[in-house]
Amino acid sequence: MSATADHAEERTNPAARLGFEPGQVVQEIGYDDDVDHDLREGIEAVIGQDLVDEDYDDVADAVVLWFRDDDGDLTDALVDAIGLIDEGGVVWLLTPKTGRDGYIEPSDINEAAQTAGLSQTKSISAGKDWSGSRLVSPKAGKR
């Protein structure tokens, strides 16, 4: 594939911007009728397999966490998500955009991420109604 085709796919498939790679195991948490089905299908197209659900009992390479304001405690959800991924894995926190039902303030996301021991490295528009925050465990400091 040419570099131009790569860029074209990034524009047409929002999942391509999330950094997923073929063969990765991606666990999805918080699925409901309101999720962005195009984004889900795009992720599955990139990784070449179905997303695994909340009952998956092995470690995943990444977690996609759909979270709305009324879903409970965000910090707890992030701590649970961290326990499901390999070291160096990524949690993509997907929250409703400003003005949508279930919207969460960016400051609340940042605070919950820090409390859970995560760093926010990127924020994107992940679809018509969803924003994405890429959360990672900070690299261990050198001694």
Secondary structure as GFF3:
##gff-version 3
##sequence-region A 1 143
A	DSSP	alpha_helix	3	12	.	.	.	ID=ss1
A	DSSP	three_ten_helix	14	18	.	.	.	ID=ss2
A	DSSP	beta_strand	26	29	.	.	.	ID=ss3
A	DSSP	alpha_helix	37	47	.	.	.	ID=ss4
A	DSSP	beta_strand	60	66	.	.	.	ID=ss5
A	DSSP	three_ten_helix	69	71	.	.	.	ID=ss6
A	DSSP	alpha_helix	74	82	.	.	.	ID=ss7
A	DSSP	beta_strand	85	96	.	.	.	ID=ss8
A	DSSP	alpha_helix	106	115	.	.	.	ID=ss9
A	DSSP	beta_strand	119	125	.	.	.	ID=ss10
A	DSSP	beta_strand	130	136	.	.	.	ID=ss11
###
